[in-house]
Amino acid sequence: IYGYGSFINASYNIRNNILDSTQSSAVLTTGGGISYNTNSYYGTGLTVPAGDANPKIGDPKLVSPGTGGTGTEASGPAFSSLTGYKLQTTSPLINKGVTISSNGGVDFWGDTLYTGAADIGADETQVTGGGTGPTYLVNDSFDAATTGNAPTGWTIANGTSPNAITVQAVPSATDKSVQLSKPTASAKTSMSKSFGATSGTITIEARVKRSETTSWWCLPYLYDTSGVVAESIAMDTGNIKANVNGTWTTIQAFTANTWYDFKVVLDTSTDKFDFYVDGTLKLSQATMRAAVSNVTKIEFYADNSQTGTTNVDNVRVYTP
């Protein structure tokens, strides 16, 4: 999606699209009259526009992308060869779009709009009931929690004075987060939550902010039922890091007092994972820190000698 100058001053509402890129550092035009809402973003280096409050990130599960013919001058476009761009019945985009008025009544293939809620993409699946959406094992925004209290449902370690692990009105009173404060070196200070042992494809999301660039903070660590660390993300002395096959890998630098959205999509059947920062794919099918058969706990913490303040928000763990 590209535009420039006065051409972007008009109103353009980009909704219910699947946007895929195979190029690194791909950029979507923003500004002017362009708005993005409820689109699917997939591929290498594709940054989610900040204005899309409901982006879908990850494999859209098309039937066979990249297939299809081009047609000829005599026969015309080969539209009938493009069925590879339909959604699989297990696609996470089914029933996840927004309703668009004056939509013409049919999708690209002539199927009626809509069956259930709108699907994202050119295909409106005719599967009764559509997709069921993800199953959440953890889904905490902390917005309804009492400011100043420890987060409900989380296990807190070493969270008493001078340390503190409490819900705070950060970034605002309607968008709260948990603040972990560790002003001096002391025992491990952490918040963790356990859930039923889960195998297969698991997605983990969290929004995090460090107040300093010093020290090493674990944000998050993921464990199996035996306590083995399956995968781990850290913010260490100004760098975001991920553990690949037992070795720490620097992903990018981070700035103090800036929010970052982390997303890990791992598969215990292959022991591989993808890692996204702010919607941009940074690692693709990297080998997990350890081979495990399940994941059952998520933890955010600073270990003994580490200090500083970190905010954690919008923690989600879910399966397709």
N, C-alpha and C positions, 0 to 999 in steps of 0.2 A: 504494500500500500504506500504509494508515493505521491507527493504533491508539493508545490512550492509557491511562494509569492502570493498574489491576490487570489489564486485558484483555490486556496484552502480557507478563504474567508466565508464561504457558503457553509451550510449545515450538512454534515455527513455523519450519520449514525451507523457505526460498524457494530453489528449485533449478530450473534448466532453463527459466526464464521469459524472455520477451522483454518488456522494460519500456521503453516509449516515452512521451515527453512532448512536447507542443507548447507548454507553458507555461514561462516563464522562472523560474529559481530553484526548480524542482520539488524536493521533498524526500521521501525514502522513510523510513518509520519504522524506527528502529533501537533497540537496547537491549532490556532485558527478556530474553525467551526467543527473540527473533527472530535468525535467522542467514541469511546470504545466501551462495550458492555456485554458481558457474558459470551466471550469468545474462547475458543480452544487454541492454546499456544504450544507448539511442539517443534522440536528440531534443535539444531546446533546454534547456540548463541542468540536465540530470539528473545529479546527483552520484552516483558509484559508492560504495556503502557500503564503509567501510574493511575490513570483515570478509570481503568477497568476494575471495578470493585468486586467483580464476581468472575475472575478468570478461571479457566479449567486448564491445568497443566499436566502433561503426561501423554502417553500414547492414546490417540483417539480410537484406536482399534477399527481402522477401515478394513474392508474385506481383502483388498489386494492393491494397495497404493502403488503407483508407478506403472500400472498396466493400462492398456487402452490404445486405440489407434488414432491416427490424425485425419483420416478421410482423404478424399481426393477432390479436385475441382469438379469432376463430373458427378461424383456421388454425393458430395457435400460432406459436412462434419460427421465424424463417426460416433455420434452420441451413444449409439447402442453398445459401444465397446467400453463404456466408462463405468460399468457396474462395480469395478474394483474400488470405486470411491464411495460406495454405500457403507453404512455402518454395520459392523457385526452386531448380532443380537446381544452380545455382552458388553457393548461399548459403554463407557462411563458418560457419554454425551447424550444418551437417550433420556428424554423427559427433563433435560437440564437447561433448555433454552428459555428465552423470554418470548411471550406472545407478541407478534407483530401484526398490526391491523393492515388492511388493504394489501394482503400478501399474495394475491393472485389465486389462492385456493388450492394450489397443488405444488408439490416439490419438483425438483429437476426431472424426475422420472415419471411425473404425472400422478403420483400418489396424493391422496387428500391430506390437506393440512387442517387440523392436527389430529393425531391419534394419541390421546392423553395430552400431556403437556408438550410444548415444542421441543424438538430435538435440535442439537447444534450441528450445523453443516447443511449440505445440499440435499441430504436424504432424510425424509420423515419415515421412520420405520413403522411398519404395520403390525408390529408385535403387540399383542394384547397386553396392556398394562405397561409396556415399555420397560426400560431398565429400572432396577430397584435402587440403584445408587449405592454409595459406599456404606459399609457397616463400621460404625465408630466404636473403637475400644477406649479411646480417650478423646474428649472434645471439650476443652476448657478455654473460654475467653476471659474468665474472671470478672466480667463486667457486673454481674449480679452479686458478687461477693462483697462483704463488708470491708470498707477501707480500714487498714490498720490491723486486721486479723490475718492469721495464717490461712493459706488457701485450703478450702475444704476438700477432703478426699485425698490429699497428698501427705506423704510421710516426710516429716521435717527432722533433720539432724543438725544439732549444734546451732539452733536458730535463736538462742536467747542472748541477752546483752553480754558483751557489746555487739554481737552479731544480731541480725534480724532477717527474717524471711516473712514478709507481709504483703498483702494486697495494697497497692497504692494507686492514686488517681493519676497515673502516668500511662499514656500521654494526656488523658483528660478524665473528667469525672464520669463520662459515658463510655470511655474506652480504657478500662483499667488493665493493670498488669501486676505480676508478682515481682517484688524487688528483693534481691538477695544482697545483703550488705555484710561485708566481712572486713572491718577496718584494720584488724591486726592479725598476724599469723596465729593460727590456732588449729584445732581439730577440723577435719573435713566438715564443710557446711553445705548441706544439700537439700533438695526437694525431689522426691521420687514418687512414682505411681506404678503399681503393678496391675496387670490385666491377665486374662486367660491366655495360656500359652497358644500362640498363633503361628501358623506356618504358611508358606507360599509367598505371594506378593503382599507386602505391607508398606504403607506410605506413612511417613512421619513428617509433620510440619511444626515449625515453631518460629515465632518472631522474637528476636533478641536484640538487646542494646547494651553495650558496655560503656561505662562512664569514664573508663581509662583505657589506654592501650597497653598498660603493664600487666604482668601476671598471666597465668594460664587458667582459663576457665573451660570447663567441660560442658558443651552446650549443643546437643545432649549426648549421653552415652546410652546404649541400648544393650540389654542383657537377655540371655536365655534362662531357662529354668535352673541351670546349674550355676548361674552367676558369671558365665563366660561373657565377655564383652563382644557382642556380635559386630557392632559398628560404632564409631565414635567421631564426633565433630568437636573442634575446640577453637577458641579465640585466644591466641597467644602472642603477646608483645607486638600487637599491631597487625597480625595476620590471621586469616581464617584458614583452618587446616582440617583435613579429613584423613582418616587412617585407611590406607590402601594395602591390603595383604600384610598387615603388621607393621607398616612403615608410614610415618606421618608425612603427608604431602601438603605443601602450601598451595592454597587455591587462589587467594588474592589478599590484598591489604584491606584493613578496615579502619574506619575513623571513629574516634570516641564520640559518644552521644548521638550516634546515628543508628536507626533501626535497620535490621537486616532480616529478610525472610529466608529461612532455611527449609529445604525439602529434601528428604531422603526417600527414595523408592527402592526397597531391597527385596530380594527373592531368596528365601531359604532353600529352595530347590536347586538353585544354580550358584548360590553364595556370591552373587553379583549385586551391585547397587548403582543407582544414578544419584547425583547430587546437584541440586539447584540452589543458586543464590539469587534472590530477588527475581525469580522466574527464569533466570538464564541457566541453561544446562552447563555445568562445570566439569562433571565427570560422568562418563557414559559407560555402563557395564564394567565398572571397576570391581576388583576382587575385594570382598568384605574383609574386615579385620580378622575375623575367625569364622570358620565353617560351623554353622549351627543348624539345628533342625527346627528351632522355633525362636520367637521373641516374646518376652513376658513382662519387661519392665523398662521404663524410661526414667532417666535421672539427669538433673542439672546441678552442677556443684563446682566448688573451688576446694582444692585439697589443702593439706596442712599449712604449707608456707605461703600460699597464695592469698592475695588481698584484693579489695576493690568492691565495686558495686555493679550489679548486672540486673537488668529487667527482662522478664520472660513473659510472653503473651501468645495467645491463640495457639495453644498446644493441641495438636490433633494426631491421633494414631488410628489408621483405618485400613480396611481391606476393600477391594473393588466391589 
